[in-house]
Each structure stands twice: as C-alpha cells, then as structure tokens.
C-alpha cells in the first residue's frame, strides 16, 4: 500500500521504484543461476521478489490470467512514459520516429521468438494475426480445412465465414481430454485429411483446458500429406520455453498481452519466408511487394506506445528467464491439482503429463454447472475464475500467474473442497 501511494504521488518515484524492483529480480536470479529450472521453480524467496513486481487488487484472488495477463508495474509505468512522450510530440513522432522505433522493437522481438524480422510482424492480437492467414489464403470451393472443436472461437468463426462466402469445407476433429499418447492426437488429425485438404489449424495450448498438443509432430505429419499448418500459439508463447520455428508451422499467431505481459493490443504473426507471397494482406497494401512481410503491417495508424512497451515486457521476461518461468507456472498448476484431484466429486479436465500442460487447468464438480461453481467461488470466497461449458469441456478454467502465491492456491483448494462437499 505504501508503494501504491508512492506511485500515485510521484511518477518519478514510481519509475525509480520499478527500476529497483526489476534490479532486485535480476539479482535474485543471479543467486539461483546454478539451480536447474525445476528446482528454481520451488525457490519461494526468488518468486517473492517476482510477486512484488506486480500490483494486484486486494479485493479478490485472480485465477483468470489466461484472458489477459497483467503487466508488471515496471512495464505498465514504462507504457505511461511512452504515452507521455508521444503525446508531447504527436505528429512529429509519428512522421519522424515511429518506423525506426518499431523496427528496433521488432528486432528484439524477433530475436526472442527465434526468427528473422523478414518473417514476422507485430499485430494487435492472435485473432488479427491468424485471420490474416485464414482470409488471405487462396482457397477454392470444395477445398478443405481441418480444425478442432476445441480451437478458439474466433478462428473457427473465420473458417465458418469462408465456408459461407467461398464454399470451402471444414472437417472437425474432436480431441480427447486425457489422450493416452501423442500418437492418439496426431492420428486424430491425420484421419481428417483427404485429397482435398489444403490447410490445418492446430492450437498449441488449448485455451479451454490448457492441454498442450504435439504441434511439431502434427505439422510434420501434415506436411507429409502436402497440407499447410496454421498454429495458434496464443497461450503458449512466452509461457512455454520454445522458439517459433521449433513448432514447424507454416504460419503462427500469438498475443503478447497474455504470457509476455505486454500491453493490451499487442500480438505477433510469423510466416515462413517462402509462404509470404501466397497470403493476401487482410488490409489492402500497395507499398510492398508480395514477398515482403511488411505488407501485413498496413492496418492504419499503429498504437506506437504499445509497440514500444513490448521491449519493456521482454526485459522483464528475460530477467526471470523463459525456462524458470515455464517451470514455475507448471509447479503452480501441479501444486493445486495434486491437492484437488482426490476431493469428492472433483473432475480434472486437463492431462497431468509433464509435456501435456503447464499453468492452465480446468476442473469441474459433479452435479454442479461450471457457472454455478465460478459464481460461488467469487461470491463466497472472492476467488475469480471463468466458467467453460462446451460439448467437450465442462468446468472452470484456473490460471495462476507468477504473482500467485501458494497461500492463494491453498485458499482455492479449500474453497473447492467446500463446494464439492455441499
């Protein structure tokens, strides 16, 4: 509360405080540099330093970080500084500096993502990134696209619009919540392929349950059939420790306002260089040739302060370390699911295998609707989750973050137990 008062009273004091907090994380990371990431995930002294970097409402426990992960205060304050700077010299900045600055941020983001700046553009979110591809591919009447019933609704809606407008056909795969092996998932996608299949949509980490699917193996299988793959990495990027080319997807989209903790309105589209010419821009462009990734940047006026703040979000993420972050998030999920799995009437809808999930999990209570469970958790216990109810998945999605304490998760498990027994 004292720190919050400082922020309200003095922007300069806030900036100094936030820089000091980031410095403390860097120092704390140096102290545990010798530990494997799996051991560092349990070092509560280190994660206390990370928790202090976030300000959260004391009014409830937030276990719904999948929609939008909050920015660390150092990142949020940096965004305000960028806004102030641009607001002081608005058109001058836009005409003289925005492109050079955006290119600098792109270089940092591309290095983090493991690709070249000639294969990626900054977008506003995953939907814009993937809709660019879904609507930009030349698909003729009768051409087929393979999707999953658990893919994100916006992507399914985009393909449905192409069904109505262009006469393409979608073939839908239903994925098991607890697959016996990777081959079960790969086989489900392969069975849906026909001679008319042109493209496949695969979600790396399913937003409903947190299940991680074997994207690389699916892409390799699809390519063997001459099928291109669009990868939805909205929840896996900066959550799991990987580089975009590792997925072997032809097109990958993600949102930076989720696990990278960048401001709202930041995303990324990656396109293999040789695939760029075949995708039409979502917005018409005449400035760049068909094989130039920058043709996808023509969206009108860009949110420059948001773009600049991506660099600050990267700085915070890298101070923690991708491997440590992934292992901590997995540890938090395992911490509560191990305690909850034997509660009466509790059903876990997320696979427990190490490579099958990370921070996100879905849990239901027999005889209670997901909406009733989510409502009771908030009204009675001030714990915020989100209800998920689809033909395939019925439960609440539980998504802790780096600032989540073990005490928060203990409270959640006790509340879940009380609800399951009532």
BELMO-V612670 format. One record per residue. N is the residue number from 1. RES is the residue in three letters. BURIAL is I if it has 16 or more other ideal C-beta (glycine too) atoms within 10 Angstrom, else O. Layout:
BEGIN
n: [N:N]
res: [RES:RES]
burial: [BURIAL:BURIAL]
END
This chain:
BEGIN
n: [1:2:3:4:5:6:7:8:9:10:11:12:13:14:15:16:17:18:19:20:21:22:23:24:25:26:27:28:29:30:31:32:33:34:35:36:37:38:39:40:41:42:43:44:45:46:47:48:49:50:51:52:53:54:55:56:57:58:59:60:61:62:63:64:65:66:67:68:69:70:71:72:73:74:75:76:77:78:79:80:81:82:83:84:85:86:87:88:89:90:91:92:93:94:95:96:97:98:99:100:101:102:103:104:105:106:107:108:109:110:111:112:113:114:115:116:117:118:119:120:121:122:123:124:125:126:127:128:129:130:131:132:133:134:135:136:137:138:139:140:141:142:143:144:145:146:147:148:149:150:151:152:153:154:155:156:157:158:159:160:161:162:163:164:165:166:167:168:169:170:171:172:173:174:175:176:177:178:179:180:181:182:183:184:185:186:187:188:189:190:191:192:193:194:195:196:197:198:199:200:201:202:203:204:205:206:207:208:209:210:211:212:213:214:215:216:217:218:219:220:221:222:223:224:225:226:227:228:229:230:231:232:233:234:235:236:237:238:239:240:241:242:243:244:245:246:247:248:249:250:251:252:253:254:255:256:257:258:259:260:261:262:263:264:265:266:267:268:269:270:271:272:273:274:275:276:277:278:279:280:281:282:283:284:285:286:287:288:289:290:291:292:293:294:295:296:297:298:299:300:301:302:303:304:305:306:307:308:309:310:311:312:313:314:315:316:317:318:319:320:321:322:323:324:325:326:327:328:329:330:331:332:333:334:335:336:337:338:339:340:341:342:343:344:345:346:347:348:349:350:351:352:353:354:355:356:357:358:359:360:361:362:363:364:365:366:367:368:369:370:371:372:373:374:375:376:377:378:379:380:381:382:383:384:385:386:387:388:389:390:391:392:393:394:395:396:397:398:399:400:401:402:403:404:405:406:407:408:409:410:411:412:413:414:415:416:417:418:419:420:421:422]
res: [UNK:UNK:UNK:UNK:UNK:UNK:UNK:UNK:UNK:UNK:UNK:UNK:UNK:UNK:UNK:UNK:UNK:UNK:UNK:UNK:UNK:UNK:UNK:UNK:UNK:UNK:UNK:UNK:UNK:UNK:UNK:UNK:UNK:UNK:UNK:UNK:UNK:UNK:UNK:UNK:UNK:UNK:UNK:UNK:UNK:UNK:UNK:UNK:UNK:UNK:UNK:UNK:UNK:UNK:UNK:UNK:UNK:UNK:UNK:UNK:UNK:UNK:UNK:UNK:UNK:UNK:UNK:UNK:UNK:UNK:UNK:UNK:UNK:UNK:UNK:UNK:UNK:UNK:UNK:UNK:UNK:UNK:UNK:UNK:UNK:UNK:UNK:UNK:UNK:UNK:UNK:UNK:UNK:UNK:UNK:UNK:UNK:UNK:UNK:UNK:UNK:UNK:UNK:UNK:UNK:UNK:UNK:UNK:UNK:UNK:UNK:UNK:UNK:UNK:UNK:UNK:UNK:UNK:UNK:UNK:UNK:UNK:UNK:UNK:UNK:UNK:UNK:UNK:UNK:UNK:UNK:UNK:UNK:UNK:UNK:UNK:UNK:UNK:UNK:UNK:UNK:UNK:UNK:UNK:UNK:UNK:UNK:UNK:UNK:UNK:UNK:UNK:UNK:UNK:UNK:UNK:UNK:UNK:UNK:UNK:UNK:UNK:UNK:UNK:UNK:UNK:UNK:UNK:UNK:UNK:UNK:UNK:UNK:UNK:UNK:UNK:UNK:UNK:UNK:UNK:UNK:UNK:UNK:UNK:UNK:UNK:UNK:UNK:UNK:UNK:UNK:UNK:UNK:UNK:UNK:UNK:UNK:UNK:UNK:UNK:UNK:UNK:UNK:UNK:UNK:UNK:UNK:UNK:UNK:UNK:UNK:UNK:UNK:UNK:UNK:UNK:UNK:UNK:UNK:UNK:UNK:UNK:UNK:UNK:UNK:UNK:UNK:UNK:UNK:UNK:UNK:UNK:UNK:UNK:UNK:UNK:UNK:UNK:UNK:UNK:UNK:UNK:UNK:UNK:UNK:UNK:UNK:UNK:UNK:UNK:UNK:UNK:UNK:UNK:UNK:UNK:UNK:UNK:UNK:UNK:UNK:UNK:UNK:UNK:UNK:UNK:UNK:UNK:UNK:UNK:UNK:UNK:UNK:UNK:UNK:UNK:UNK:UNK:UNK:UNK:UNK:UNK:UNK:UNK:UNK:UNK:UNK:UNK:UNK:UNK:UNK:UNK:UNK:UNK:UNK:UNK:UNK:UNK:UNK:UNK:UNK:UNK:UNK:UNK:UNK:UNK:UNK:UNK:UNK:UNK:UNK:UNK:UNK:UNK:UNK:UNK:UNK:UNK:UNK:UNK:UNK:UNK:UNK:UNK:UNK:UNK:UNK:UNK:UNK:UNK:UNK:UNK:UNK:UNK:UNK:UNK:UNK:UNK:UNK:UNK:UNK:UNK:UNK:UNK:UNK:UNK:UNK:UNK:UNK:UNK:UNK:UNK:UNK:UNK:UNK:UNK:UNK:UNK:UNK:UNK:UNK:UNK:UNK:UNK:UNK:UNK:UNK:UNK:UNK:UNK:UNK:UNK:UNK:UNK:UNK:UNK:UNK:UNK:UNK:UNK:UNK:UNK:UNK:UNK:UNK:UNK:UNK:UNK:UNK:UNK:UNK:UNK:UNK:UNK:UNK:UNK:UNK:UNK:UNK:UNK:UNK:UNK:UNK:UNK:UNK:UNK:UNK:UNK:UNK:UNK:UNK:UNK:UNK:UNK:UNK:UNK:UNK:UNK:UNK:UNK:UNK:UNK]
burial: [O:O:O:O:O:O:I:O:O:O:O:O:O:I:I:O:I:I:O:O:I:I:O:O:I:O:O:I:I:O:O:I:O:O:O:O:I:O:O:I:I:O:I:O:O:I:I:O:I:I:O:O:I:I:I:O:O:O:O:O:I:I:I:I:I:I:O:O:I:I:I:I:I:I:I:I:I:I:I:O:I:I:I:O:O:I:O:O:O:O:O:O:I:O:O:O:O:I:O:O:I:I:O:O:I:I:O:O:I:I:O:I:I:O:I:O:I:O:I:I:I:I:I:I:I:I:I:I:I:I:I:I:I:I:I:I:I:O:I:O:O:O:I:I:I:I:I:I:O:I:I:I:O:I:I:I:O:I:I:O:O:I:O:O:O:O:O:I:I:O:I:O:I:O:I:O:I:O:I:O:O:I:O:O:I:I:O:I:I:I:O:I:I:O:O:O:I:I:I:I:I:I:I:I:I:I:I:I:I:I:I:I:I:I:I:I:O:I:I:O:I:I:O:O:O:O:I:I:I:I:I:I:I:I:I:I:I:I:I:I:I:I:O:I:O:O:I:I:I:I:I:I:I:I:I:I:I:I:I:I:I:I:I:O:I:I:I:I:I:I:I:I:O:O:O:I:O:O:I:I:I:I:O:O:I:O:O:O:O:O:O:O:I:I:I:I:I:O:I:O:O:I:I:I:I:I:I:I:I:I:I:I:I:I:I:I:I:O:I:I:I:I:O:I:I:I:I:I:I:I:I:I:I:I:I:I:I:O:I:I:O:O:I:O:O:I:I:I:I:I:I:O:O:O:O:I:I:I:I:I:I:I:I:I:I:O:O:I:O:I:O:O:I:I:O:I:I:I:O:O:I:O:I:I:I:I:I:I:O:O:O:I:I:I:I:I:I:I:I:I:I:I:I:I:O:O:O:I:I:O:O:I:I:O:I:I:I:O:I:I:O:O]
END
